[in-house]
Amino acid sequence: MDLDNKTILITGGTGSLGKQMVKTILENYKPKKLIIFSRDELKQFEMAQTYSIAKYPCLRYFIGDVRDQDRLYEAFHGVDYVIHAAALKQVPTAEYNPFEAIKTNVLGAQNVIRASINQNVKKVIALSTDKAANPINLYGASKLCSDKLFVAGNVMSGYERTIFSVVRYGNVLGSRGSVIPYFIKSRSSSVLKITDSRMTRFFITIQQAVDFVLRCLSMMLGGEIFVPKIPSAKIIDVARAIAPDASIEYIGIRPGEKLHEVLVPEDEARHTIELDDHFIIEPDFDFWQIKKDNKKDKSGKQCPDDFRYSSDNNPQWLSGEGIIDLFNTYCEMNNVTE
């Protein structure tokens, strides 16, 4: 994706992925403007200590909330590409504050779509989660609703105007709430609390997530849900690799938590195309057939009707050295020395 001389806005730009996205764009491109849009002035102040406007004149720090449609209209003026990363992401927080989760994750998505169309943004790519596939908690349900809104946004915008797509991936290594920082913090107590010995999760590094998002931004036609092929690991194996001398205490699955995560459920398999390193869930709208007919790259194969891509049936597994490599990557990126 050539982002040179383009104006890019990142909602939730002070979050874990937002900061890595800013770092990657500044290191590899020369954007006209790179706008960090978020609601926390302290996080923006702290981020500006590393990425100052004096050092990077293309940077702009905008205070705003995706719940505020008027502010989005102002912020999106002259923007070419929007990367929508703003969300309330903590499962227990969403369960306890359901109205707030809906305001940010669902109504916020609606506001982003309307502002993008109104301001003639060229491309919008929204970040989703494995929890949006067959959701059992409010966070996952709100993100599924958000995904549906962004796919349908292509109908609202009309053919060949603002286009919208979604990236859906698993647990981002080292993001807030990630299990690895929790295990590192807990190993000093010599006891690691695990919900269930059978639990599995997808894992992706934050840099891999950023690279995949930028790649999807380049190849999107509008309406796709992109899913990377990433490895799975048993949570118990991750715990033992990080703290091999610690004892394990099983505490049971928490409310709203799954035993295994799903990225492509069976119900979406008939619309899913498999490529070498990712899947594309195609939209079930008439506009997609026009886009598909005009698509230059027609590679990939149709997934069978009973296909299901979940963390327990994944052909790619992390264990032993693979988990240690993952752990070392996290420590290197976060300056963890213990």
C-alpha positions as CSV (number, residue, x, y, z in Angstrom):
1,M,0.0,0.0,0.0
2,D,1.5,3.3,-1.0
3,L,0.7,5.8,1.7
4,D,3.0,8.5,0.5
5,N,1.4,11.9,0.3
6,K,-1.9,10.5,1.7
7,T,-3.9,11.6,4.7
8,I,-4.5,8.7,7.1
9,L,-6.6,8.8,10.3
10,I,-6.5,6.2,13.0
11,T,-9.4,6.0,15.5
12,G,-8.2,4.7,18.8
13,G,-4.7,5.8,17.6
14,T,-3.2,5.8,21.2
15,G,-4.1,2.1,21.7
16,S,-1.6,-0.8,21.4
17,L,-2.3,-1.4,17.8
18,G,-2.7,2.3,16.9
19,K,0.7,3.2,18.3
20,Q,2.4,0.3,16.4
21,M,0.5,1.4,13.2
22,V,1.8,4.9,13.6
23,K,5.4,3.6,14.1
24,T,5.1,1.4,11.0
25,I,3.7,4.1,8.8
26,L,6.3,6.7,9.9
27,E,9.1,4.2,9.3
28,N,8.0,3.1,5.8
29,Y,6.0,6.0,4.2
30,K,5.8,9.7,3.9
31,P,2.2,10.6,4.5
32,K,0.8,14.0,4.0
33,K,-0.9,13.8,7.3
34,L,-1.2,11.1,9.9
35,I,-4.0,11.8,12.4
36,I,-4.2,10.1,15.8
37,F,-7.8,10.4,16.9
38,S,-8.6,9.3,20.4
39,R,-10.4,10.6,23.5
40,D,-7.6,10.4,26.2
41,E,-5.5,13.5,26.4
42,L,-3.0,11.9,28.7
43,K,-2.3,9.0,26.3
44,Q,-1.9,11.6,23.5
45,F,0.5,13.6,25.6
46,E,2.5,10.5,26.4
47,M,2.6,9.3,22.8
48,A,3.7,12.8,21.7
49,Q,6.8,12.4,23.8
50,T,7.9,9.6,21.4
51,Y,6.2,10.9,18.3
52,S,6.4,14.6,18.5
53,I,5.0,17.0,15.8
54,A,8.4,18.8,15.8
55,K,10.1,15.5,14.7
56,Y,7.2,14.3,12.5
57,P,5.5,17.4,11.0
58,C,2.9,15.1,9.3
59,L,1.4,14.1,12.7
60,R,-1.8,15.5,14.1
61,Y,-3.3,14.7,17.5
62,F,-7.1,15.1,17.6
63,I,-9.1,14.7,20.8
64,G,-12.4,13.2,20.0
65,D,-14.8,10.2,20.5
66,V,-16.3,8.0,17.9
67,R,-19.6,8.5,19.7
68,D,-19.5,12.2,18.6
69,Q,-20.6,12.3,15.0
70,D,-20.0,16.0,14.5
71,R,-16.4,15.7,15.7
72,L,-15.9,12.8,13.2
73,Y,-17.3,15.0,10.4
74,E,-14.7,17.6,11.2
75,A,-11.8,15.1,11.7
76,F,-12.5,13.2,8.5
77,H,-12.3,16.3,6.3
78,G,-9.7,15.7,3.6
79,V,-8.8,12.2,4.8
80,D,-8.0,9.5,2.3
81,Y,-7.9,6.4,4.5
82,V,-9.4,5.6,7.9
83,I,-8.2,2.8,10.1
84,H,-10.9,2.2,12.7
85,A,-9.3,0.7,15.8
86,A,-11.4,2.5,18.5
87,A,-13.4,0.1,20.6
88,L,-14.3,-1.0,24.2
89,K,-12.4,-4.3,24.1
90,Q,-12.5,-5.8,27.6
91,V,-15.0,-8.6,27.9
92,P,-15.8,-8.1,31.6
93,T,-16.1,-4.3,31.2
94,A,-18.5,-4.7,28.3
95,E,-20.6,-7.2,30.3
96,Y,-20.8,-4.8,33.3
97,N,-21.3,-1.7,31.2
98,P,-23.4,-2.9,28.2
99,F,-24.9,0.5,27.2
100,E,-21.4,2.0,27.0
101,A,-20.1,-0.9,24.9
102,I,-23.0,-0.4,22.4
103,K,-22.4,3.4,22.2
104,T,-18.8,2.9,21.3
105,N,-18.7,-0.3,19.3
106,V,-22.0,-0.1,17.5
107,L,-23.1,3.5,17.4
108,G,-19.5,4.6,17.0
109,A,-19.2,2.3,13.9
110,Q,-22.4,3.9,12.5
111,N,-20.9,7.4,13.0
112,V,-17.6,6.4,11.3
113,I,-19.5,5.1,8.3
114,R,-21.7,8.2,8.0
115,A,-18.8,10.6,8.4
116,S,-16.7,8.7,5.9
117,I,-19.4,8.8,3.3
118,N,-20.1,12.5,4.0
119,Q,-16.5,13.5,3.7
120,N,-15.7,11.3,0.7
121,V,-13.1,9.2,2.5
122,K,-11.7,6.7,-0.1
123,K,-11.2,3.6,2.1
124,V,-12.1,2.6,5.6
125,I,-10.9,-0.6,7.2
126,A,-12.3,-1.6,10.6
127,L,-10.5,-3.9,13.0
128,S,-12.6,-6.8,14.4
129,T,-12.0,-9.8,16.6
130,D,-12.4,-13.5,16.8
131,K,-15.0,-12.9,19.4
132,A,-17.3,-11.5,16.7
133,A,-17.6,-15.0,15.2
134,N,-20.4,-16.9,16.9
135,P,-20.4,-14.4,19.8
136,I,-21.4,-15.4,23.3
137,N,-20.6,-12.2,25.1
138,L,-21.6,-8.6,24.6
139,Y,-18.2,-7.5,23.3
140,G,-18.3,-10.1,20.6
141,A,-21.9,-9.3,19.8
142,S,-21.2,-5.6,19.5
143,K,-18.2,-6.3,17.2
144,L,-20.3,-8.6,15.0
145,C,-22.9,-5.8,14.7
146,S,-20.1,-3.4,13.8
147,D,-18.8,-5.8,11.2
148,K,-22.2,-6.1,9.6
149,L,-22.5,-2.3,9.6
150,F,-19.2,-1.8,7.8
151,V,-20.0,-4.4,5.2
152,A,-23.4,-2.9,4.6
153,G,-21.7,0.6,4.5
154,N,-20.8,-0.3,0.9
155,V,-24.4,-0.3,0.0
156,M,-25.0,3.0,1.7
157,S,-22.0,4.7,-0.1
158,G,-22.9,3.5,-3.6
159,Y,-20.7,1.7,-6.0
160,E,-17.1,3.0,-6.4
161,R,-17.4,5.7,-3.7
162,T,-16.3,5.2,-0.1
163,I,-15.5,1.5,0.4
164,F,-15.5,-0.4,3.7
165,S,-13.9,-3.7,4.7
166,V,-13.1,-5.5,7.9
167,V,-10.0,-7.3,9.3
168,R,-10.8,-10.1,11.8
169,Y,-7.9,-11.7,13.8
170,G,-7.2,-13.4,17.1
171,N,-5.5,-12.4,20.3
172,V,-2.8,-9.7,19.7
173,L,0.3,-10.6,21.6
174,G,1.0,-7.9,24.2
175,S,-2.1,-5.8,23.7
176,R,-3.9,-4.6,26.8
177,G,-5.6,-7.6,28.5
178,S,-3.3,-10.1,26.7
179,V,-2.6,-13.3,28.6
180,I,1.2,-13.1,28.3
181,P,1.7,-9.8,30.3
182,Y,-0.7,-11.4,32.9
183,F,1.4,-14.5,33.1
184,I,4.7,-12.5,33.4
185,K,3.2,-10.5,36.2
186,S,1.8,-13.5,38.0
187,R,4.9,-15.8,37.8
188,S,6.6,-14.0,40.8
189,S,3.9,-15.5,43.0
190,S,4.8,-19.0,41.8
191,V,1.1,-19.7,41.0
192,L,-0.5,-19.2,37.6
193,K,-4.3,-19.1,37.5
194,I,-5.7,-20.9,34.4
195,T,-9.3,-21.0,33.5
196,D,-9.4,-24.5,31.8
197,S,-6.6,-26.9,30.7
198,R,-8.3,-27.4,27.4
199,M,-8.5,-23.7,26.4
200,T,-6.9,-22.7,23.1
201,R,-6.5,-19.3,21.5
202,F,-5.2,-17.8,18.2
203,F,-2.1,-15.7,18.5
204,I,-0.7,-12.9,16.3
205,T,2.0,-10.4,17.1
206,I,1.1,-6.8,17.0
207,Q,3.5,-6.1,14.0
208,Q,1.9,-9.0,12.1
209,A,-1.5,-7.5,12.8
210,V,-0.4,-4.1,11.6
211,D,1.2,-5.5,8.4
212,F,-1.9,-7.5,7.6
213,V,-4.2,-4.5,8.1
214,L,-2.0,-2.4,5.7
215,R,-1.9,-5.2,3.2
216,C,-5.7,-5.5,3.3
217,L,-6.1,-1.8,3.0
218,S,-4.2,-2.1,-0.3
219,M,-6.2,-5.0,-1.8
220,M,-9.7,-4.4,-0.5
221,L,-12.5,-3.9,-3.0
222,G,-15.1,-3.1,-0.3
223,G,-17.2,-5.5,1.7
224,E,-14.7,-8.3,2.5
225,I,-13.9,-9.6,6.0
226,F,-10.2,-10.5,5.9
227,V,-8.9,-13.3,8.2
228,P,-5.2,-14.1,8.5
229,K,-4.0,-17.7,8.9
230,I,-2.3,-17.6,12.3
231,P,-1.2,-20.2,14.8
232,S,-3.0,-21.5,17.8
233,A,-1.7,-22.5,21.2
234,K,-3.0,-24.1,24.3
235,I,-3.2,-21.6,27.2
236,I,-1.7,-24.2,29.5
237,D,1.3,-24.6,27.2
238,V,1.8,-20.8,27.1
239,A,1.7,-20.7,30.9
240,R,4.2,-23.5,31.4
241,A,6.6,-22.0,28.8
242,I,6.6,-18.6,30.6
243,A,6.7,-19.9,34.1
244,P,7.9,-23.5,34.1
245,D,8.4,-23.7,37.8
246,A,5.1,-22.2,38.8
247,S,2.2,-24.3,40.0
248,I,-1.1,-24.2,38.1
249,E,-4.4,-23.3,39.8
250,Y,-7.6,-23.9,37.7
251,I,-10.3,-21.3,38.4
252,G,-12.9,-22.2,35.8
253,I,-14.1,-20.4,32.6
254,R,-15.2,-16.8,33.3
255,P,-18.6,-15.4,32.2
256,G,-18.7,-14.7,28.5
257,E,-15.5,-16.7,27.8
258,K,-15.1,-19.4,25.2
259,L,-13.2,-22.6,25.4
260,H,-12.0,-22.2,21.8
261,E,-12.1,-19.2,19.5
262,V,-13.5,-19.1,16.0
263,L,-12.4,-16.9,13.1
264,V,-14.5,-18.4,10.3
265,P,-17.7,-20.2,11.5
266,E,-19.4,-22.8,9.5
267,D,-22.3,-20.5,8.7
268,E,-19.9,-18.2,6.8
269,A,-18.0,-21.0,5.0
270,R,-20.1,-20.9,1.9
271,H,-19.0,-17.3,1.4
272,T,-15.4,-17.8,2.2
273,I,-12.4,-18.0,-0.1
274,E,-9.1,-19.6,1.0
275,L,-5.8,-18.2,-0.2
276,D,-2.2,-19.1,0.8
277,D,-2.0,-17.0,4.0
278,H,-5.5,-15.7,4.6
279,F,-9.2,-16.2,4.1
280,I,-11.7,-13.7,2.6
281,I,-15.3,-13.8,3.8
282,E,-17.2,-12.3,0.9
283,P,-20.4,-10.2,1.5
284,D,-23.8,-11.6,0.6
285,F,-24.9,-8.5,-1.3
286,D,-25.6,-7.9,-5.0
287,F,-22.9,-5.3,-5.2
288,W,-20.2,-7.9,-4.5
289,Q,-20.9,-9.8,-7.8
290,I,-20.0,-6.6,-9.7
291,K,-16.8,-6.1,-7.8
292,K,-16.0,-9.8,-8.1
293,D,-16.5,-9.8,-11.9
294,N,-14.1,-6.9,-12.2
295,K,-11.5,-8.3,-9.8
296,K,-8.1,-8.7,-11.4
297,D,-6.8,-11.4,-9.0
298,K,-9.2,-14.3,-9.0
299,S,-7.0,-16.7,-7.1
300,G,-8.2,-18.7,-4.1
301,K,-10.5,-21.6,-3.6
302,Q,-14.0,-21.9,-2.2
303,C,-14.1,-23.4,1.3
304,P,-16.4,-26.4,1.8
305,D,-19.8,-25.9,3.4
306,D,-18.8,-27.6,6.6
307,F,-15.5,-25.7,7.0
308,R,-14.7,-24.1,10.3
309,Y,-11.5,-22.2,11.2
310,S,-11.2,-22.3,15.0
311,S,-8.3,-22.4,17.4
312,D,-8.8,-26.1,18.3
313,N,-8.9,-27.4,14.6
314,N,-6.1,-25.1,13.3
315,P,-3.3,-26.9,11.3
316,Q,-0.8,-24.4,12.7
317,W,0.2,-24.9,16.4
318,L,2.6,-23.2,18.7
319,S,4.3,-25.3,21.3
320,G,7.7,-25.5,23.0
321,E,10.2,-23.4,21.0
322,G,7.4,-21.6,19.1
323,I,5.9,-20.3,22.3
324,I,9.3,-19.3,23.6
325,D,9.9,-17.3,20.4
326,L,6.5,-15.6,20.8
327,F,7.4,-14.8,24.4
328,N,10.8,-13.4,23.4
329,T,9.2,-11.3,20.7
330,Y,6.9,-9.8,23.3
331,C,9.8,-9.1,25.7
332,E,11.9,-7.5,23.0
333,M,9.0,-5.2,21.9
334,N,8.1,-4.2,25.4
335,N,11.6,-4.0,27.0
336,V,10.8,-6.8,29.5
337,T,14.1,-8.0,31.0
338,E,12.9,-10.3,33.7
